[in-house]
Amino acid sequence: MTPLKTFHIHIKGIVQGVGFRPFIYKLFVSHKLKGWVNNTTDGVHIQFNATKEFSDEILYIIQEESPKLAVITNISLVEVSFLNYSDFKIVQSAFQERTTQLLTPDYTMCEDCLKELNTKENKRYQYPFITCTNCGPRFSIIRSLPYDRITTTMNSFIMCDSCNKEYENPMDRRYFSQTNSCPECTIELSLYENGKLQTGFTDLDYIVKQWQKGKIVAIKGIGGYILTCDATNADVIKQLRKLKNRPTKPLALLYHDIYELAEDVEMGIGEKNELEKPSSPIVLLNIKKDRMTPIALDEIAPNLNHIGVMMPYTPLYKLLLDKFKKPVVATSGNISNSTIIYQNEKAIEELSKIADLILLNNRQIVVPQDDSVISYSFIKNYRTVIRRSRGLAPSYINPDLILPKSSVLAMGAMLKSSFTLLNHQNIYISQYLGNTENFEAENNYKNTLSHFKDLFQPKLDIVLTDKHPNYFTTVFGKEIAVNKKIKSIEIQHHKAHFFAVLGENALFNCKDKILGVVWDGTGLGDDGNIWGGEFFTYQQGKIERIHHVNEFPFILGDKMPKEPRISAFVMTSHLENNKIIKDKFSKTEWQVYQTLVKNTTLKSTSIGRIFDAAASIILGIDKQTYEGEAAMQLESAAHRYFKTNNFTKFYSYLKSNKISSNFVEYLIKNMISDIGKGYEKDFIAAKFHISLAHYISIVAGQIQAKKVTFTGGVFQNQLLIELLISFMDDDFELYFHKELSPNDENISFGQLMYYIYNQD
């Protein structure tokens, strides 16, 4: 008989809060193996008795049959000194000084819990906080690691006898389910209305009636509060916009099921699967002309062809929406441009100015998060992350990257900020943290970073910042470096973008020349100008800026991005007979701005400002109320054209029209000429997009790069991605972002990649 030996398995990855220990327990007991399993701050550990042959087999089974929410990044098996075990058990989690565990994101309600939610005989029938080891909050409630009830905000809830039996039964789905509760040991709802707080609230029908009456209801979710109202009631949506100071920015919708949604939107299999993933993000979908639900589209997404929609990812949302049976507006619980509110006291103080009712609960949120946002291109079905937050953040897994053992903090940019922490060769990229020009966003950034420091206790070796000296993240990063007595390094904005997409696609070891197209709204360049239409090459560790769009004057600071007419003005200031532009300004403005253009030395290459100029010239959008509004409407106009006309109509135009050396002037003159010829706006918008894609393909061909990467906020434009794939895919290898957004959220990750892989 082959003698038994003792083996130790160490598993790293997202393996806590996903039912991994119960899975191991059931697996090992079923194979009559004896030993133990536990959580530690560096993953899951298993020790057991087996033959050498069976230890290899059990290692294979673990990898093949692990829980669907688990992500194993590393698994090792070693023989240790023999210990004779009498049974198999889950032992108490071990706390170690070094925390190397990846964090588990928050997940939507699973199918098993949904079934129980609607089963009258089940003790959790219609219970708004039903969860199990396969679903529910994780990252948002963690105070420290490893992931156990005592280290979460669930620690204050004492389980009833029934729940405790489930929790201690290895054969139960809720074995070691740290979020376990039921109506007997309930997470308690409260209702704030007319200045009074009603605790122990249970009447969800009352909330539905308030929606029906045209009321605004704030509801506490997993990552914070959302503001809700009837999506078919234009008057209440107008009121919500006024109170929230959000005049035109699109609002997300929450539908009660996928079948109702399918009546209103065009939805491919990729988009349907995205909506039903455990991350349950907002997905941008095109509206059907013959939609069945009378949603107030003009108020929800003014001048756009698409809406952002999501499924009810918490049992509370599901119960309410199933009763209401219509979509509701579901927008972040905040005043416009502020961070999402997640604390009950602040919700009562701030949201009572907007909402008629506030539905609270007493499960605390440690880390606030907005909803993630995903978009798909309409023909090629290419997936783009627009916002990486709830359900996707914070762990980032890319096994193809070779990471140093040093501890590095990358601070990111100002708009769409995030930070990245490299610690013990794990990468953590924070959730979307907003625009840090805003004081509340600054505090949220600081609090989130402080939480990460508490979780991981990193011994930082270096801090990385943007080159812009006035970004909050730059100033704060340098303060951290000084206080820690460590070095800080500035990394140029667009180089960080380029290295982010190189890193995501693990292209650093490629020997070929790689072209990086980095197009966005703004970033301080190495020459002190405002870059944003850049072409870099990367080859064998060396980066070079080899091309950019033609420079134009940059005036009036932050006013220029907010008023597209100013971009149109500076790009036409040298042209004669530009009456189209002159009519957009008062006589005084015209004179003052002409003087500014003549005297300014600050230049820009921003594609974002070119989009603004085009939107002003083509669509007459002279001022915008939210970032990217003009560009989004321009994309929608072009999309409308391509819904009824294919790309091939433009091929003869592309072949017969060579782009001049001054690309900006070429674009502007063509737009003005086409308007003069009476062409329809949607056609001119389509032609503008085609010209951008054509321009990139020309540059790529000129430098003879077969591999082309794309990054920067401009590549949130799904139509542009569609065109690039259509025109370039046969001749080039194209690389886009995968799990990170192309916008400034990826800057912190790109700073880290630049620090590790740049050899200049």
CORLINNOR-V128634 format. One line per field, one symbol per residue. ss: DSSP state (H for helix, E for strand, L for the rest). burial: I if it has 24 or more other ideal C-beta (glycine too) atoms within 12 Angstrom, else O. Layout:
# CORLINNOR-V128634
ss: ???
burial: ???
This chain:
# CORLINNOR-V128634
ss: LLLLEEEEEEEEEELLLLLHHHHHHHHHHHLLLEEEEEEELLEEEEEEEELHHHHHHHHHHHHHHLLLLLEEEEEEEEEELLLLLLLEEELLLELLLLLLLLLLLLELLLHHHHHHHLLLLLLLLLLLLLLELLEELLHHHELLLLLLHHHEHHHHLLLLHHHHHHHHLLLLLLLLLLLLLLHHHLLLEEEEELLEEEELLLLHHHHHHHHHLLLLEEEELLLLEEEEEELLLHHHHHHHHHHHLLLLLLLLEEELLHHHHHLLEELLHHHHHHHLLLLLLEEEEEELLLLLLLLLHHHHLLLLLEEEEEELLLHHHHHHHHHHLLLEEEEELLLLLLLLLLLHHHHHHHHLLLLLEEEEELLLLLLLLLELEEEELLLLLLEEEEELLELLLEEELLLLLLLLLLLEEELLLLLLLLLEEEELLEEEELLLLLLLLLHHHHHHHHHHHHHHHHHHLLLLLEEEEELLLLLHHHHHHHHHHHHHLLEEEEELHHHHHHHHHHHHLLLLLLLLLEEEEEELLLLELLLLLELLEEEEEEELLEEEEEEELLLEELLLLHHHHHLHHHHHHHHHLLLLLLHHHHLLLLHHHHHHHHHHHHHLLLEELLHHHHHHHHHHHHHLLLLLLLLLHHHHHHHHHHHHHHHHLLHHHHHHHHHHLLLLLLHHHHHHHHHHHHHHLLLLHHHHHHHHHHHHHHHHHHHHHHHLLLEEEEELHHHHLHHHHHHHHHHHLLLLEEELLLLLLLLHHHHHHHHHHHHHHLLL
burial: OOOOIIIIIIIIIIIIIIIIIIIIIIIIOOOOIIIIIIIIIIIIIIIIIIOOOOIOOIIOOIIOOIIOIIIIIIIOIOOOOOOOIOOIIIOOIIOOOOIIIIIIIIIIIIOIIIOIIOOOOOIIOIIIIIIIIIIIIIIIIIIIIIIIIOIIIIOOIOIOOOIOOIIOOIOOIIIIIIIIIIOOIIIIIIIIIOOOOOOOIOOIOOIIOIIOOIIIIIIIIIIIIIIIIIIIIOOIIIIIIOIIOIOIIIIIIIIIIIOIIOIIIIIOOOIIOIIIIIIIIIIIIIIOOOIOIOIIIOIIIIIIIIIIIIIIIIIIIIIIIIIIOIIIIIIIIIIIOIIIIIIIOIIIOIIIOIIIIIIIIIIIIIIIIIIIIIIIIIOIOIIIIIIIIIIIIIIIIIOOIOIOOOIIIIIIIIIIIIIIIIIIIIIIIIIIIIIIIOOIIIOIIIIIIOIIIOIIOIOIOIIIIIIIOOIIIIIIIIOIIOOOOOOIIIIIIIIIIIIIIIIIIOIIOIOOIIIIIIIIIIIIIOOOIIIIIIIIIIIOOOIIIIIIIIIIIIIIOOOIIIIIIIIIIIIIIOIOOIOIIOOIIOOOOOOOIIOIIOOOOIIIIIIIIIIIIIIIIIIOIIIIIIIIIIIIIIIIIIIIIIOOOOIOOIOOOIOOOOIOOOIIIIIIIIIIOIIOOOOOIIIIIIIIIIIIIIIIIIIIOOIOIOIIIIIIIIIIIIIIIIIIIIIIOOOIOIIIIIIIIIIIIIIIIIIIIIIIIIOO
